[in-house]
Amino acid sequence: MALTRDFKETVKERAARDPAFAKAMLDEAATAFLNGEPHVSRLILRDLVNASVGFEDLAAETKRPSKSLHRMLSEGGNPSMDNLAAIFGAVRKRLGVSFEAHGVEAT
């Protein structure tokens, strides 16, 4: 039997070593949120936080408890807009990017 790697670990390691991949994950999380898929956005953000900022540093930066942040970014999480903005802001800052939203015609 062939050995396989855990998908989440693979994504985490890739995001940690590849800034372009991490930025693409952040873009995907923002796009999912803006397109009405907050559950997808939370899960992508959770993986990205694990790979980039870490929950303890995120807690310090956002001034929110680490356990609360874990719950917010869980599958059933329900972060407020303020908390979500703080999370996006901390990750954005860590990755050294800014957001620019564009509307496109739906297909």
N, C-alpha and C positions, 0 to 999 in steps of 0.2 A: 504494500500500500504506500502510495506517495505521501510525503509530508506536505501539509498545507499550512499557510499562515492565516491567522485571524484577519478578516477583512478590516475591522476597525483599527487593529494595530498597524496594518499596512498603510491605511489612510493617515493615521496619526504620524507615523514615521515619515511618510512622504511630505506631509504638510510642514513638519518640523525642519526638513532639510531643503525643501524646494519653495522659495518665496513666491514664485509664480503660481504654483499649485495652491498655496495658502490663500493668495489673493483671489484666485478663481473660486475657492470655496466660500470666501466672504461675499463675493459677487453673487454666487448662487444662493446663499442664505438670504441676502437682501432681496434678490429677485423673487424668490419663493414667497417671502413675506409680503412683498408688494403685490404679488399676483394671487393673494388669498390662500396661501398654503403655510400658515404659521407653524403647524406641526412639523413640516419638513424643515422650515427655517430653524426652529429650535434644535433639531437633531444635528443639522449641519453645524450650527454654532457650537453645540456641545463638543463635537469632535474637534472643531477648530480651536476652541478654548483649551482643550486638553493638549493639543499639539503646539500651541503658540504661547499663550499667556499663562495658562495654568489657573486652576480655580482659586488657589490661595492668593496669588498676585491680583487676579480679577477682583477678589473680595476687597483687597486693600485699595485698589484703584477706584472701585465703584462705591466703596463704603457700605457694602452689603455683606451679610454673613455668607460664607462659603457654602454651607448646607442649603441656604435659601437659593443661591445661584444654581446649585445642582438640581434642586426641585424645579426651578423655573425652566431649565433647559432639558428637563426629562420629557418623555413622550407625552405625559399627561399634564405637563407644566402649563402655567397660565401667567406669564410675566406681564406686569403692567407696561404701558407704553414708556413710562419713565425708566423702568428697569431695562427694558429691551434697548432703549436708546443708549443707556449707560453701557450695556454689554457691547453693542455694536461700536460705540465710541472707543471703548478700551481696546477692542480687537483691532479696529481701524488704526488707532494710534500705534499699537505694537507693530503692525505690518507696514506703517508709514504710507498709508493711502488715504484718499478722501473719496467721498461718494458724489456721484453725479447721476441723477436719474433722467432717463429719456423715455418718453412715451412712444410706442410704435403701434402701427395699425395691427389689429388682431387678425389672425388668419384662421 
